[in-house]
């Protein structure tokens, strides 16, 4: 079971913040909890740093769209590309920066770096892009694809990187520090996909960032 922090809202209600985790159902569960607890439409909620944050109308629109339209957005991403799919989720995708590193250890740190140095990593492909909501708030997203020679190495790597505090993949552009607290991952054969999301100015609520990271995994090309 993934590690979680339990945070409190000003009204006393509780909500979980995953430290690092994977799982395709996490987006629906996390956003469902947000809606059920009244954390949308301008109601106070715990922020990414554990303080008090308020959901703007644009942020409410984002979490509602992810809850209701993510399957449709996945189909759109396959047909028309990710930019149009993100618009269906009430976010505008900006220009992405891309990078590929055959020396996998050079774009990683911690135990993750040790693993990539030791095992059969073939290449790490990273894309980083901004997402802007309808009120101009910006979330930075990093999606990394780590390609291995064998599926067993991919399984072991996903198990490692899903644990918070074991290291990470470095961003393409260091515009914000990725904490690993708004995170999702998936495995496709011998490839592991990792997504992280952070607020550019530190104001986006943790639930919005977590839902965005999970949507980034869902919309990533396979």
C-alpha positions as CSV (number, residue, x, y, z in Angstrom):
1,X,0.0,0.0,0.0
2,X,1.5,3.5,-0.9
3,X,2.6,5.8,1.9
4,X,0.2,8.7,2.5
5,X,0.2,11.8,4.6
6,X,-3.2,12.7,6.2
7,X,-3.9,16.4,6.1
8,X,-6.7,18.4,7.7
9,X,-8.9,21.1,6.2
10,X,-10.0,24.2,8.2
11,X,-13.4,22.5,8.7
12,X,-11.7,19.5,10.4
13,X,-12.3,17.0,7.6
14,X,-9.4,14.8,6.5
15,X,-7.9,14.0,3.1
16,X,-4.9,11.9,2.0
17,X,-1.8,13.1,0.1
18,X,0.0,10.3,-1.6
19,X,3.8,10.5,-1.1
20,X,4.5,8.5,-4.3
21,X,2.3,6.0,-6.0
22,X,1.0,4.5,-9.1
23,X,-2.4,3.2,-10.1
24,X,-4.9,4.0,-12.8
25,X,-7.8,4.4,-10.4
26,X,-6.1,7.0,-8.3
27,X,-7.3,10.0,-10.3
28,X,-11.0,9.1,-10.0
29,X,-10.6,8.2,-6.3
30,X,-8.7,11.4,-5.4
31,X,-11.0,13.8,-7.3
32,X,-14.1,11.9,-6.0
33,X,-12.9,12.5,-2.4
34,X,-12.4,16.2,-3.2
35,X,-15.9,16.6,-4.5
36,X,-17.5,14.6,-1.8
37,X,-15.8,16.6,0.9
38,X,-16.9,19.9,-0.5
39,X,-13.4,21.0,-1.6
40,X,-14.5,22.7,-4.8
41,X,-16.3,25.9,-5.7
42,X,-14.3,28.1,-3.5
43,X,-14.4,26.1,-0.3
44,X,-11.2,26.1,1.8
45,X,-8.9,23.0,1.5
46,X,-5.5,21.9,2.5
47,X,-2.8,23.2,0.1
48,X,0.3,21.4,-1.3
49,X,2.4,22.5,1.6
50,X,-0.2,21.5,4.2
51,X,-1.5,25.1,4.7
52,X,-4.9,26.5,3.8
53,X,-5.8,27.1,0.2
54,X,-9.0,28.1,-1.6
55,X,-10.2,26.5,-4.8
56,X,-10.8,29.1,-7.5
57,X,-13.6,28.6,-10.0
58,X,-11.0,27.6,-12.6
59,X,-9.5,24.9,-10.3
60,X,-13.0,23.6,-9.6
61,X,-13.6,23.3,-13.3
62,X,-10.3,21.4,-13.7
63,X,-11.1,18.7,-11.1
64,X,-14.6,18.3,-12.3
65,X,-13.4,17.9,-15.9
66,X,-10.8,15.3,-14.8
67,X,-13.5,13.4,-12.9
68,X,-16.0,13.3,-15.7
69,X,-14.1,13.6,-19.0
70,X,-10.8,11.8,-18.6
71,X,-11.8,8.7,-20.6
72,X,-13.0,11.0,-23.4
73,X,-9.8,13.0,-23.2
74,X,-7.7,9.8,-23.5
75,X,-9.5,9.0,-26.8
76,X,-8.9,12.5,-28.0
77,X,-5.2,12.3,-27.1
78,X,-4.8,9.2,-29.3
79,X,-6.7,10.8,-32.2
80,X,-5.7,14.5,-32.1
81,X,-2.8,14.8,-29.7
82,X,-2.5,15.9,-26.1
83,X,-3.1,19.7,-26.5
84,X,-6.7,19.1,-27.5
85,X,-7.2,16.5,-24.8
86,X,-5.9,18.9,-22.1
87,X,-8.4,21.5,-23.3
88,X,-11.2,19.1,-22.6
89,X,-9.9,19.0,-19.0
90,X,-10.0,22.8,-18.8
91,X,-6.2,23.3,-19.1
92,X,-4.2,24.8,-21.9
93,X,-1.0,23.0,-22.8
94,X,2.0,25.2,-23.5
95,X,5.2,24.5,-25.5
96,X,6.9,21.4,-24.2
97,X,10.6,20.8,-23.8
98,X,12.0,17.3,-24.6
99,X,15.1,15.5,-23.8
100,X,16.5,12.0,-24.3
101,X,19.4,10.5,-22.3
102,X,21.0,7.2,-23.2
103,X,23.2,7.6,-20.0
104,X,20.2,7.1,-17.7
105,X,22.1,7.9,-14.5
106,X,22.9,11.4,-15.7
107,X,19.3,12.5,-15.4
108,X,18.5,10.9,-12.1
109,X,19.7,11.0,-8.4
110,X,19.5,8.9,-5.2
111,X,18.7,5.2,-5.2
112,X,16.9,5.7,-8.5
113,X,20.3,6.7,-10.0
114,X,22.0,3.7,-8.5
115,X,19.4,1.4,-10.0
116,X,19.7,3.0,-13.4
117,X,23.5,2.7,-13.3
118,X,23.3,-1.0,-12.3
119,X,20.4,-2.4,-14.3
120,X,19.4,-2.5,-18.0
121,X,18.2,1.0,-18.6
122,X,18.3,1.8,-22.3
123,X,17.2,5.4,-22.5
124,X,15.2,8.0,-20.5
125,X,12.9,10.2,-22.5
126,X,11.5,13.3,-20.7
127,X,9.0,15.9,-21.7
128,X,8.1,18.9,-19.5
129,X,5.3,21.4,-20.2
130,X,3.2,24.1,-18.6
131,X,-0.6,23.8,-18.1
132,X,-2.6,27.0,-17.6
133,X,-6.1,27.1,-16.2
134,X,-8.8,29.6,-17.2
135,X,-7.6,32.1,-14.6
136,X,-4.0,32.0,-15.6
137,X,-2.6,29.8,-12.9
138,X,0.2,27.5,-14.2
139,X,1.1,23.9,-13.3
140,X,4.4,22.5,-14.5
141,X,4.2,18.8,-15.5
142,X,7.2,16.4,-16.0
143,X,6.6,13.1,-17.8
144,X,9.5,10.6,-18.0
145,X,9.6,7.3,-19.9
146,X,12.3,5.0,-18.7
147,X,13.0,2.2,-21.1
148,X,14.6,-1.1,-20.0
149,X,15.7,-4.2,-21.8
150,X,13.6,-6.5,-19.7
151,X,10.1,-6.3,-18.1
152,X,11.4,-7.6,-14.8
153,X,13.8,-4.6,-14.5
154,X,10.9,-2.3,-15.3
155,X,8.8,-3.9,-12.5
156,X,11.6,-3.5,-10.0
157,X,12.3,0.1,-11.0
158,X,8.6,1.1,-10.7
159,X,8.5,-0.5,-7.2
160,X,11.6,1.6,-6.3
161,X,10.6,5.0,-7.7
162,X,7.0,4.7,-6.3
163,X,8.5,4.9,-2.8
164,X,9.0,8.5,-1.7
165,X,12.6,9.4,-0.7
166,X,14.3,7.0,-3.1
167,X,15.4,9.6,-5.6
168,X,13.9,10.8,-8.8
169,X,14.2,11.7,-12.5
170,X,15.6,15.3,-12.9
171,X,13.4,17.8,-14.7
172,X,14.3,19.0,-18.2
173,X,14.1,22.7,-17.1
174,X,14.5,23.7,-13.4
175,X,11.7,26.2,-13.2
176,X,10.3,24.6,-10.0
177,X,11.4,21.9,-7.5
178,X,9.5,18.7,-8.0
179,X,8.8,17.2,-4.6
180,X,7.4,13.8,-5.6
181,X,4.2,14.5,-3.6
182,X,2.0,15.0,-6.7
183,X,2.9,11.9,-8.6
184,X,1.7,8.9,-10.6
185,X,3.3,6.1,-12.6
186,X,2.5,3.2,-14.9
187,X,4.3,0.4,-16.6
188,X,3.9,-0.6,-20.3
189,X,5.9,-3.8,-20.8
190,X,9.6,-2.9,-20.3
191,X,8.9,0.9,-20.1
192,X,8.0,2.8,-16.9
193,X,6.1,6.1,-17.2
194,X,6.4,8.6,-14.3
195,X,4.5,11.9,-14.1
196,X,4.9,14.7,-11.5
197,X,3.1,18.1,-11.2
198,X,4.0,21.2,-9.3
199,X,2.4,24.7,-9.1
200,X,4.6,27.3,-10.7
201,X,3.9,29.8,-7.9
202,X,3.1,27.4,-5.2
203,X,-0.6,28.2,-4.9
204,X,-2.4,25.3,-6.5
205,X,-4.1,22.9,-4.0
206,X,-2.5,19.5,-3.6
207,X,-5.7,17.7,-4.8
208,X,-5.5,19.6,-8.1
209,X,-1.8,18.8,-8.6
210,X,-2.4,15.1,-7.8
211,X,-5.3,14.9,-10.2
212,X,-3.2,16.6,-12.9
213,X,-0.3,14.2,-12.5
214,X,-2.6,11.2,-12.8
215,X,-4.2,12.8,-15.9
216,X,-0.7,13.3,-17.4
217,X,-0.1,9.5,-17.1
218,X,-3.5,8.7,-18.6
219,X,-2.9,11.1,-21.6
220,X,0.8,10.1,-22.2
221,X,1.3,8.3,-25.6
222,X,1.9,4.5,-25.3
